[in-house]
């Protein structure tokens, strides 16, 4: 009896939590189709007019382009550097490898605000003033921990005998890495890449210190819009970003399976 | 051995890791089609030697020649060896057939040939019906077979097995030993097994190399190895034995007289009088009662262990010496614990080894 009651409580909390987490997203999506500038319930019809206005937002396209450039580039660099670092930590006989691993992942635990101020001061100190490059380096600091953490975990489960097996079967060392290690680690690459992309794309606290009037990343531009003219155009934009994220997740699921990415199955 | 028959020739191979010498001037020649086991405890260098042959751990000195080619400087992918790893090392992202085809694909073999070779290799290991399976859906024994099929498919010049059966449970392992030997003979493969399991070594191989501290202590056919161990180490590592310490008092024609706590014994061996030796024999050589011209000792039975076809009798011969006798099931008389017994065994089956090697 007791266990049935406990199970019911657990289920109710699980469903409650899921609703609590997802409901704001549903509200945003609903508001984006509102025909009136002020979102009102009950809905009095649906309209796509706000979607049409996204592209006409002041400075929208440069901001989107900047955010995408920084997100894609910092993710690509993180994937390469993070994987190499993870190999050194998981495989090398470095003294203090564990400490080094913790250090690599530590920006994850640091408040973004602190990181942003620190980077701003540091870049000023060394005279590094190019906004675009500064943003890229800062985002590298943000994204690298995601990649390093996931790749260290992935590599610790990877059997390096597989590479030896491939070599004895006729592969060069580089060929073995490409034909065996990369596919076997595909889930780790995908999940860390996804995390890294999202972490960079929606980063606010670090970017805010490093952007200037001319180059603003999308999150910062969005905050500016909401201060200037709060209408459902932002809801429409948010809904599009959400849809884009969903598409990414669906593609990943097709490629490796979300259960493998979440680590909930072997 | 003639040059033509010598398929794999290892000469003067040494390997050090830092201060530790793992292989010390190893020579080993293997004929085409021969099945050889490297047998020894962990750390004896057997796996390092296997990895040196595969090219995964190049030796510091010495040469390795395979099928007439000097491989010493060749990377693993140009050696044409097949390796079956202890962990099997199957590629998790490929199917069973994908794993078996891997080596051929890398070599750029035409598709039709690959399909044919994969089907043949899988049918050899009796997994023809499982080609489309994922690796994670296989049992340990099936994975072992896939690993074997993958290594065989490329028709390597030599097959190397690194403790390949040790992960299987006992019954399956014993079945695989017999089946693997039959299969390797069928495809006329030259193979080297690395194992610490003496039963596996005796079952599977044409010759066994007993390794200790980076050296080959003895290279012999299984029967010879058991009946004529060349060192105390080889005696101890393969099979059971009775061992008694003593001092040489006389030496003549390759035989020595040794004074031991259980009496004067005669053994095969060449030692100067005064040398400390261990006198040893195999348990099945001991017979109840006395015999003319044979070694003999008496004592009190400490334990009797019945093992079906045989019975092991442990005798306290006094002064710290003990006798181990194996009596076959047909023996009419089996002593009981605390019985006073006398055992005799042939001089020709008694060996003397230098005592200091025991440490």
Interface residues (C-beta under 8 A of the other chain):
Chain A: X159 X161 X162 X164 X165 X166 X167 X168 X169 X170 X171 X172 X173 X175 X179 X180 X183 X184 X186 X266
Chain B: X54 X55 X56 X75 X76 X77 X79 X81 X82 X83 X85 X87 X89 X90 X91 X92 X93 X102 X103 X106 X107 X136 X150 X154
